[in-house]
Amino acid sequence: MKIRVEEIEQTDEIEVIIKGSKDNEDVKEIYRSLLYFESVILGKTNDKTISLPLSQIYYFDSVDNKTFAYDKNTVYDVNLKLYQLEEKLVNTPFIRVNKSMIVNTRKLKTFKSTINGRMEATLINGEKVKISRSYVPLLKEKLGGKR
C-alpha cells in the first residue's frame, strides 16, 4: 500500500482518493474508517438540537435509561440507546468499556490496571473512566494489541 500526502496551499478542504478495487477488503475498511470524520450524531442541549461530529465526542454514557454524549465542555442528550450507538459506531474508534459507557479511543490518554483485572483510563480532558474486566481484551485489540 502506498500512502502519499499532497500539500495544497490555501485550502481548508481535505480530499482523500482511495485507488484500488471496490471489492478489496482493505479498500472497504479504509473507506469505512474515513467515514468517521464525516459522521455526526444528533444531540440536545438547552432545548436545541445540535449536529455533533463524532470526532469531537469523548464518550457516551447511559444513566437512568437516558443516553448522553460528552464533548470537551458540554453534555448532550442523545435519543438512542447504547446498543443502537454501538451498532452505528462499528468501524469507528468508539468501543464499549462497561455496561453503561462507550468511549472514543482517540480521546484516551493513559491506562492503569486496577484490582480484579479491571483498568482505569484517563481521557485527554483529565476525566477517569472505569473499564470492566470483560471489555479489557476488546479494548486492547481495538488499540492494536493482542487479545
N, C-alpha and C positions, 0 to 999 in steps of 0.2 A: 504494500500500500504506500502510495506517495502522498505526502501532505505538504502543501505549499501555501504560503500566505503572500498575497499580492497587495502591497500597500497602495491605496488610492488617496491622494491628497484631498482635503476639504470635503469630506463626506461623512454623514452620520449614519448612513445605511450600510448594513453588512449584507453581502450576498455570498451564499455558500452554494457551490456547484459540486455535486457528487457524480463522478464519472464511473460507470460500471453497469452491470446488468441489473435490471429491476428485480430479477428473481434471486439474486445473490443475497444470502442471509446477512452478510456483513453490511451490505448496502442498506438493507431494510433496517438493521439495528442502528446504524449511523443516522438514518433519516428519522427514526422514532426518537432517538436521543436529542436530536436538534429541535424537535417539536417542543421540548421542554421550555426553550427560551421564548417561544411564541405563545405558549399556553397560558390561559387565565382561568380564574375561578371567581364566581360572584360572592361577595361578602357584604354584610350590612354593618354600618356603624352610624350612630346618631340619626337614625331613620333615613339614611342614604344608602343606596345600593351602589357598590363600587366594583369595578373590574380589577382584580388583583393578579398581577403577573406571578406565576408560580415561583419564578426565580427569586422573588423578594420575600416569600413566606418562609419563616423559620420552622414552624411546626403547626400541626393541627391537634387539638385536644378535645376530648368529649367529657362533659360534665353534666350530670342530671339530664341525660337524653338530648343535650344540645351540643352542637359541634362548633368550635371556634378556630379561627385561623389567626396566627400571631406573626406580625412582621416585626421590624426593628422597634417600633414605638407604639403600635396600635393593635387592638384586639377586634376581630371582625366575627360576626355571627354568620355561619355558613349553613345553608339549608340542605346539607347532605349528611348522611350517616358515615361513620368511619369506614365501614366496609365498602360503601359506594365510592368514597375517596380513594381507598386502596385499589379498587379496580380501575379507576380513572388515572391513577398515578403510576401504573405499571410502566416500566421503561423510563422512569424519571429517577432523580436522586432521592426520592422520598421512600421511606421504609417504616413499617410499624415497629415500635420499640417496646411497647407494652400494650395492655388491652385497651387503653384509652388514649394512646398518642401515636401519631405518625410524624416523623422528623425528616427535615431536608438535610441529607448527609453533607451537602455543600456548606452548611452553616455550623458544622461540628468543628470544635477547636481541639479539645483534648478528651482522653478517656482515662478512667482508672477502674481497676477491679475492686469489687466490694465483696461482702460475705455471700456465701451460697451461690457462687457463680454469676452473680449479677454484675452489672457495670454501671458506672455513672459517667455521663458525658457532659462536657461544658460546651455550650454554644458560643459563637463568636461575640454575642452580646452579653456574655457572662452568666446566663441562666444555666441551671443544672437540670439534667434530665436523667431519670432512672430507666435503665434498660433491663427488662426482665430476662431471667436466665434462658428462657425458651427462645428469645429473639436474638441473643448474642451471636450464635452461629450465622444467622441470616445477615446480620449487620456486618460481620467480618467478611462474609462472602461478597456483599454489596460493595465493600470498600477495597476489594481486590485481594483479600486474604484467603486462607483455607478454611473450610468448614470444620 
